[in-house]
Amino acid sequence: MATGRLLVRGGDVIDTEPEPVLRPATDVLVEDGRIAAVGPDLPADGAEIIDATDRLVLPGLVDTHRHVWQAALRAVAVDDDLGAYLQRVLFGLGPRMRPQDVRVSNLAGALECLDSGVTTVQDFSHIQHGPEHTDAGVDALRESGIRAVFGYGYPIQEEAGRRPDEVRRVRERFDGGLLTMALAPVGPAYAPIEVVEQDWRLAEELALPIVVHIGSGPAAERPIEALRQRGLLRADTLYVHGNSLPDGELRLIADSGAAVSITPAVEAQMGHGPPMINRLRAAGITTGLGVDVVTTVAGDMFSVMRAALLTSQLGEGERWRAAGMLRLATLDGARALGLGDRIGSLRPGKQADIVLVRADAPNLLAAHDPIGAVVTAAHPGNVDTVLVAGRVVKRDGRLLHAVPADELRRSAEHVVRA
């Protein structure tokens, strides 16, 4: 976390708590990595000044589900459905990833997040072929400067991929800073319930939240009910996708206090099933948005917000507004990850994850509804400055950490053509 004082001066501030709101010509004061005050004409004594004239100032975007290790496989499966993606990427290319490939992919993928204004990412890392792969992924996230929830996942194509002692070892690497850890097991839709119970008990032992893909899979047609019967429903669980779940399963999730991450662009492209966004709102479930995989879709949350807004029009219920999508991509995403008390808005006391977007860019200039413009028109090229816990990681349109482009190209060449 950064120390000292920093003043983001004179921007048009978009906060998201309790609901998205625009505050023109407003300052944001940061002290020791936290937001100290938000208001006009704040005192700047001893503070570094970031001029936010012609900038929109908003909380950092939160990606609640991404397989960051797949940055080296960008656009390798743009036309694949889910089955073809699994065969090509997880069963075919994934086992070719060496530790050095994981490191460079995770670093490049995390920097891609920061470059586009994503300050927090849930990295569902099911590439743990060995301890070296795991350490490479964690080290890359730490080097990037991003805030991340590292989801320790098992390679689903390896029967011996479940290594509880290795999970225990990795747990000791996390001290509660920018990087935290979750367990990302295969889960009740795809694994025998006896195995699921072992994983859930391991997460409980290590005080880890759970992130898990969910749907009507071969192991259980009603996976949430299977968890309930074993006494495994818990609030600190993030279910991913769930397009095929019946309403009764959603009620169980809601009653447990758990959350759901949807990835509307990937779910539409790969054919996961009907959009979930309206059903989740009707059920009262905290919902976050995610990119999922850059093998198939763009890696920025502006694209995801637009996909969510468009697919929401396909369902029944109250019409979604653009401001609701920005809240899903910030505060609700933070709450889905159990971080709502730390990030997701510009409330004083929270950590200073802040993004400045160029309001004078041609695609945003003279926007009558700046919040709507961020959701419907902004793109990564508009992201001017990014702070994570008060530390500047992108300034004046340039990342402060170089993207390892040549290394990434070599890894991509090795993995795809080996």
C-alpha positions as CSV (number, residue, x, y, z in Angstrom):
1,M,0.0,0.0,0.0
2,A,1.2,3.5,-0.9
3,T,2.2,5.9,1.9
4,G,1.9,9.7,1.9
5,R,-0.8,12.0,0.5
6,L,-2.1,12.2,-3.0
7,L,-4.9,14.5,-4.3
8,V,-6.9,13.6,-7.5
9,R,-8.0,17.1,-8.3
10,G,-11.0,18.5,-10.1
11,G,-12.4,15.4,-11.9
12,D,-16.0,14.4,-12.5
13,V,-16.3,11.8,-9.9
14,I,-18.5,8.7,-10.4
15,D,-19.1,6.9,-7.1
16,T,-21.1,3.7,-6.8
17,E,-22.2,3.6,-3.2
18,P,-25.0,3.3,-2.4
19,E,-25.9,3.8,-6.0
20,P,-23.9,5.2,-9.0
21,V,-23.8,9.0,-8.8
22,L,-22.0,11.8,-10.7
23,R,-20.2,14.5,-8.7
24,P,-18.8,17.1,-11.1
25,A,-15.6,19.0,-10.3
26,T,-14.7,17.0,-7.2
27,D,-11.5,16.0,-5.5
28,V,-10.4,12.7,-4.0
29,L,-7.8,12.8,-1.3
30,V,-5.8,9.7,-0.6
31,E,-3.7,9.2,2.5
32,D,-1.6,6.1,3.2
33,G,-3.3,4.2,0.4
34,R,-6.8,4.9,1.6
35,I,-9.5,7.3,0.5
36,A,-9.5,10.1,3.1
37,A,-12.0,12.5,1.7
38,V,-14.2,13.2,-1.4
39,G,-15.4,16.7,-2.1
40,P,-14.8,20.0,-3.8
41,D,-11.7,22.1,-3.1
42,L,-10.0,19.8,-0.7
43,P,-6.8,21.0,0.9
44,A,-3.7,19.8,-0.9
45,D,-1.0,20.5,1.7
46,G,2.0,18.2,1.1
47,A,0.1,16.1,-1.4
48,E,1.1,14.9,-4.8
49,I,-1.4,16.3,-7.3
50,I,-3.0,14.3,-10.1
51,D,-4.8,16.7,-12.4
52,A,-8.1,15.1,-13.2
53,T,-9.4,17.9,-15.5
54,D,-11.4,16.4,-18.3
55,R,-11.3,13.0,-16.5
56,L,-14.0,10.8,-15.1
57,V,-12.8,9.4,-11.7
58,L,-14.3,6.1,-10.7
59,P,-13.6,3.1,-8.5
60,G,-11.4,0.4,-10.0
61,L,-13.3,-2.2,-11.9
62,V,-13.6,-5.7,-10.4
63,D,-13.4,-8.8,-12.5
64,T,-14.9,-11.7,-10.5
65,H,-13.8,-14.5,-12.8
66,R,-10.9,-14.8,-15.2
67,H,-8.4,-17.6,-16.0
68,V,-5.5,-15.2,-16.2
69,W,-3.0,-17.9,-17.2
70,Q,-4.7,-18.0,-20.7
71,A,-3.2,-14.7,-21.9
72,A,-0.7,-16.7,-24.0
73,L,-3.7,-18.4,-25.7
74,R,-5.5,-15.2,-26.8
75,A,-8.0,-15.7,-29.6
76,V,-7.2,-19.4,-30.0
77,A,-10.8,-20.4,-29.5
78,V,-13.0,-17.5,-30.7
79,D,-15.4,-19.8,-32.6
80,D,-15.5,-22.7,-30.2
81,D,-18.5,-23.7,-28.1
82,L,-17.9,-24.9,-24.5
83,G,-17.1,-28.5,-25.5
84,A,-14.7,-27.5,-28.1
85,Y,-13.0,-25.0,-25.8
86,L,-12.5,-27.7,-23.1
87,Q,-11.0,-30.1,-25.6
88,R,-8.7,-27.5,-27.3
89,V,-7.6,-25.4,-24.3
90,L,-7.9,-27.4,-21.0
91,F,-7.2,-30.9,-22.4
92,G,-5.0,-30.0,-25.3
93,L,-3.0,-26.8,-24.7
94,G,-3.1,-26.5,-20.9
95,P,-0.8,-29.5,-20.2
96,R,1.9,-27.9,-22.4
97,M,2.2,-24.9,-20.2
98,R,5.6,-24.8,-18.4
99,P,6.1,-22.8,-15.2
100,Q,7.7,-20.0,-17.2
101,D,4.7,-19.9,-19.5
102,V,2.4,-19.5,-16.5
103,R,4.5,-16.8,-15.2
104,V,4.6,-14.7,-18.3
105,S,0.9,-15.3,-19.1
106,N,-0.2,-14.3,-15.6
107,L,2.0,-11.2,-15.6
108,A,0.8,-10.2,-19.1
109,G,-2.8,-11.0,-18.2
110,A,-2.7,-9.0,-14.9
111,L,-1.1,-6.0,-16.7
112,E,-3.8,-6.3,-19.3
113,C,-6.3,-5.9,-16.5
114,L,-4.6,-2.9,-15.0
115,D,-4.3,-1.3,-18.4
116,S,-8.0,-1.4,-18.9
117,G,-8.9,-0.2,-15.4
118,V,-9.4,-3.6,-13.7
119,T,-7.8,-3.1,-10.3
120,T,-9.1,-6.4,-8.8
121,V,-9.3,-9.8,-10.5
122,Q,-10.3,-13.2,-9.3
123,D,-7.8,-15.5,-10.9
124,F,-9.3,-18.9,-11.3
125,S,-6.0,-20.7,-11.8
126,H,-6.7,-24.4,-12.7
127,I,-3.2,-24.8,-14.1
128,Q,-1.5,-26.4,-11.1
129,H,0.5,-29.1,-12.7
130,G,3.1,-28.8,-10.0
131,P,4.3,-26.4,-7.3
132,E,6.5,-24.6,-9.8
133,H,3.4,-23.7,-11.9
134,T,1.6,-22.4,-8.8
135,D,4.5,-20.3,-7.5
136,A,5.0,-18.8,-11.0
137,G,1.4,-17.7,-11.2
138,V,1.4,-16.2,-7.7
139,D,4.7,-14.4,-8.2
140,A,3.5,-12.9,-11.4
141,L,0.4,-11.5,-9.8
142,R,2.4,-10.0,-7.0
143,E,4.9,-8.5,-9.5
144,S,2.1,-6.8,-11.5
145,G,0.8,-4.8,-8.7
146,I,-2.8,-5.8,-9.1
147,R,-5.2,-6.8,-6.4
148,A,-6.1,-10.4,-6.9
149,V,-8.0,-13.3,-5.3
150,F,-5.9,-16.3,-6.4
151,G,-8.2,-19.3,-6.8
152,Y,-6.1,-22.4,-6.4
153,G,-7.7,-24.8,-8.9
154,Y,-7.1,-28.4,-9.9
155,P,-6.3,-29.3,-13.5
156,I,-9.5,-31.2,-14.4
157,Q,-7.7,-33.4,-16.8
158,E,-5.4,-34.9,-14.2
159,E,-6.8,-37.5,-11.8
160,A,-3.9,-36.8,-9.4
161,G,-4.4,-33.0,-9.6
162,R,-6.0,-32.7,-6.1
163,R,-3.1,-32.1,-3.8
164,P,-4.4,-31.0,-0.3
165,D,-0.9,-30.7,1.1
166,E,0.1,-28.4,-1.7
167,V,-2.9,-26.2,-1.0
168,R,-1.8,-26.0,2.6
169,R,1.7,-25.0,1.4
170,V,0.4,-22.3,-0.9
171,R,-1.9,-21.0,1.8
172,E,1.1,-19.9,3.8
173,R,2.2,-17.6,1.0
174,F,-0.7,-15.2,1.5
175,D,-0.6,-12.6,4.2
176,G,-3.7,-10.6,3.5
177,G,-2.1,-7.9,1.4
178,L,-3.1,-7.2,-2.2
179,L,-3.2,-10.9,-2.9
180,T,-5.6,-13.2,-1.1
181,M,-6.4,-16.8,-1.7
182,A,-9.5,-18.9,-2.4
183,L,-10.0,-22.6,-3.2
184,A,-11.3,-23.3,-6.7
185,P,-12.2,-27.0,-6.7
186,V,-14.0,-28.9,-9.4
187,G,-17.3,-28.8,-7.5
188,P,-20.6,-30.7,-7.1
189,A,-21.7,-30.5,-10.8
190,Y,-18.6,-32.4,-12.0
191,A,-17.1,-34.4,-9.1
192,P,-18.4,-37.1,-6.8
193,I,-20.0,-35.5,-3.7
194,E,-17.5,-37.4,-1.4
195,V,-14.7,-35.6,-3.2
196,V,-16.6,-32.3,-3.0
197,E,-17.0,-32.7,0.8
198,Q,-13.3,-33.2,1.2
199,D,-12.5,-30.0,-0.7
200,W,-15.1,-28.0,1.2
201,R,-13.7,-29.3,4.5
202,L,-10.2,-28.3,3.4
203,A,-11.3,-24.8,2.6
204,E,-12.9,-24.6,6.0
205,E,-9.7,-25.9,7.7
206,L,-7.6,-23.2,5.9
207,A,-10.2,-20.4,6.3
208,L,-10.4,-20.0,2.5
209,P,-13.4,-18.9,0.5
210,I,-14.6,-21.1,-2.4
211,V,-14.9,-20.2,-6.1
212,V,-16.5,-22.9,-8.2
213,H,-18.0,-23.4,-11.6
214,I,-21.6,-24.5,-11.3
215,G,-24.2,-26.0,-13.6
216,S,-26.2,-29.1,-14.2
217,G,-23.2,-31.3,-14.8
218,P,-22.7,-35.1,-15.0
219,A,-22.1,-35.5,-11.3
220,A,-25.3,-33.8,-10.0
221,E,-28.4,-32.4,-11.8
222,R,-29.1,-30.3,-8.7
223,P,-25.6,-29.4,-7.4
224,I,-26.7,-26.8,-4.9
225,E,-29.2,-29.2,-3.4
226,A,-26.3,-31.8,-3.2
227,L,-24.3,-29.3,-1.2
228,R,-27.3,-28.6,1.1
229,Q,-27.8,-32.2,1.9
230,R,-24.2,-32.5,3.0
231,G,-24.3,-29.3,5.1
232,L,-21.9,-27.6,2.8
233,L,-23.7,-24.4,1.8
234,R,-21.7,-21.4,3.0
235,A,-21.9,-17.7,2.5
236,D,-18.2,-17.3,1.4
237,T,-18.8,-19.1,-1.9
238,L,-18.8,-17.6,-5.4
239,Y,-20.6,-19.8,-7.9
240,V,-19.6,-19.1,-11.5
241,H,-22.1,-19.3,-14.5
242,G,-25.0,-21.4,-13.4
243,N,-27.0,-20.8,-16.6
244,S,-28.7,-24.2,-16.4
245,L,-29.7,-24.0,-12.7
246,P,-33.4,-24.1,-11.9
247,D,-35.0,-21.4,-9.7
248,G,-35.0,-23.7,-6.7
249,E,-31.2,-23.9,-6.9
250,L,-31.0,-20.1,-7.0
251,R,-33.2,-19.8,-4.0
252,L,-30.7,-22.1,-2.1
253,I,-27.8,-19.8,-3.1
254,A,-29.8,-16.7,-2.0
255,D,-30.7,-18.2,1.3
256,S,-27.1,-19.2,2.0
257,G,-25.8,-15.7,1.4
258,A,-23.5,-16.8,-1.4
259,A,-22.8,-14.9,-4.6
260,V,-22.7,-15.6,-8.4
261,S,-20.2,-14.5,-11.0
262,I,-21.5,-14.3,-14.6
263,T,-19.5,-13.9,-17.7
264,P,-22.1,-12.8,-20.3
265,A,-19.8,-12.5,-23.3
266,V,-18.3,-16.0,-22.9
267,E,-21.6,-17.5,-21.9
268,A,-23.3,-16.2,-25.0
269,Q,-20.4,-17.1,-27.3
270,M,-19.9,-20.6,-26.0
271,G,-23.5,-21.5,-25.5
272,H,-23.7,-21.9,-21.8
273,G,-27.4,-21.3,-21.8
274,P,-29.9,-18.4,-21.3
275,P,-28.6,-15.2,-19.7
276,M,-28.6,-15.3,-15.9
277,I,-28.6,-11.6,-15.0
278,N,-32.3,-11.0,-14.6
279,R,-32.9,-14.3,-12.7
280,L,-30.2,-13.5,-10.3
281,R,-31.6,-10.0,-9.6
282,A,-35.0,-11.5,-9.1
283,A,-33.6,-14.0,-6.6
284,G,-31.8,-11.3,-4.7
285,I,-28.3,-12.8,-5.2
286,T,-25.2,-10.6,-5.1
287,T,-23.8,-10.7,-8.6
288,G,-20.4,-9.9,-10.1
289,L,-19.2,-9.7,-13.7
290,G,-16.2,-11.5,-15.3
291,V,-14.3,-11.7,-18.5
292,D,-13.6,-15.5,-18.1
293,V,-11.2,-16.3,-21.0
294,V,-9.4,-14.2,-23.6
295,T,-9.2,-17.3,-25.8
296,T,-12.6,-16.3,-26.9
297,V,-13.6,-12.7,-25.9
298,A,-12.0,-9.3,-25.2
299,G,-10.2,-8.9,-21.9
300,D,-11.8,-5.7,-20.6
301,M,-14.7,-5.0,-18.4
302,F,-16.2,-2.3,-20.6
303,S,-17.0,-5.1,-23.1
304,V,-18.4,-7.2,-20.4
305,M,-20.7,-4.5,-19.1
306,R,-22.1,-4.0,-22.6
307,A,-22.6,-7.7,-23.0
308,A,-24.4,-7.8,-19.7
309,L,-26.6,-4.8,-20.6
310,L,-27.5,-6.3,-24.0
311,T,-28.2,-9.8,-22.8
312,S,-30.3,-8.4,-19.9
313,Q,-32.8,-7.2,-22.5
314,L,-33.5,-10.8,-23.5
315,G,-35.1,-11.7,-20.2
316,E,-38.2,-10.8,-18.3
317,G,-38.4,-8.4,-15.4
318,E,-37.5,-4.8,-14.7
319,R,-35.3,-3.2,-17.4
320,W,-31.7,-2.8,-16.4
321,R,-30.1,0.7,-16.6
322,A,-26.5,1.3,-17.5
323,A,-25.7,2.5,-14.0
324,G,-26.7,-0.9,-12.7
325,M,-24.0,-2.5,-14.9
326,L,-21.3,-0.1,-13.5
327,R,-22.4,-1.1,-10.0
328,L,-22.0,-4.8,-10.9
329,A,-18.5,-4.1,-12.2
330,T,-17.5,-2.3,-9.1
331,L,-19.2,-2.5,-5.7
332,D,-21.3,-5.6,-6.3
333,G,-18.2,-7.4,-7.7
334,A,-16.3,-6.5,-4.7
335,R,-19.0,-7.8,-2.4
336,A,-19.2,-11.0,-4.4
337,L,-15.5,-11.5,-3.6
338,G,-15.9,-10.7,0.0
339,L,-14.0,-7.4,-0.4
340,G,-16.9,-5.0,-0.2
341,D,-15.6,-3.4,2.9
342,R,-12.3,-2.6,1.3
343,I,-12.9,-1.7,-2.4
344,G,-15.6,-1.1,-5.0
345,S,-16.5,2.5,-4.2
346,L,-14.9,5.8,-3.3
347,R,-16.2,5.8,0.3
348,P,-13.7,7.4,2.7
349,G,-11.8,4.6,4.6
350,K,-11.7,2.2,1.6
351,Q,-8.5,1.4,-0.1
352,A,-7.7,3.8,-3.0
353,D,-8.4,1.7,-6.1
354,I,-9.1,4.5,-8.5
355,V,-9.4,4.8,-12.3
356,L,-9.3,8.0,-14.4
357,V,-11.0,7.9,-17.8
358,R,-10.4,10.5,-20.5
359,A,-13.7,12.3,-20.8
360,D,-12.2,14.4,-23.7
361,A,-11.6,11.4,-25.9
362,P,-13.6,11.5,-29.1
363,N,-15.9,8.6,-28.1
364,L,-16.7,10.2,-24.7
365,L,-16.6,13.9,-25.4
366,A,-19.7,15.9,-24.5
367,A,-21.5,12.9,-23.0
368,H,-24.8,14.0,-21.5
369,D,-24.8,10.9,-19.3
370,P,-21.2,10.2,-18.2
371,I,-22.2,7.1,-16.3
372,G,-24.0,5.7,-19.3
373,A,-21.1,6.7,-21.5
374,V,-18.6,4.7,-19.4
375,V,-20.8,1.6,-19.8
376,T,-21.9,1.9,-23.4
377,A,-19.0,3.7,-25.1
378,A,-15.7,3.6,-23.1
379,H,-12.8,1.3,-24.0
380,P,-9.4,0.5,-22.6
381,G,-7.7,3.2,-24.6
382,N,-9.7,5.8,-22.6
383,V,-8.1,4.7,-19.3
384,D,-5.6,7.4,-18.4
385,T,-4.5,6.7,-14.9
386,V,-4.9,3.7,-12.5
387,L,-4.2,3.5,-8.8
388,V,-4.2,0.3,-6.6
389,A,-4.2,0.9,-2.9
390,G,-3.0,4.5,-3.6
391,R,-0.1,3.4,-5.7
392,V,0.0,4.6,-9.3
393,V,0.4,1.7,-11.7
394,K,-0.7,3.5,-14.9
395,R,-0.1,7.2,-15.6
396,D,-1.0,9.4,-18.6
397,G,-2.0,6.4,-20.6
398,R,1.0,4.3,-20.0
399,L,1.6,1.3,-17.7
400,L,4.5,1.8,-15.3
401,H,5.4,-1.9,-15.6
402,A,6.5,-3.0,-19.0
403,V,4.4,-5.8,-20.6
404,P,6.7,-8.8,-21.4
405,A,5.7,-8.9,-25.0
406,D,8.5,-10.9,-26.4
407,E,8.3,-13.5,-23.7
408,L,4.6,-13.8,-24.2
409,R,5.0,-14.4,-27.9
410,R,7.6,-17.1,-27.3
411,S,5.3,-18.8,-24.7
412,A,2.4,-18.6,-27.1
413,E,4.5,-20.1,-29.9
414,H,5.7,-22.9,-27.6
415,V,2.3,-23.8,-26.2
416,V,0.2,-23.6,-29.4
417,R,2.7,-25.2,-31.8
418,A,4.7,-27.5,-29.6
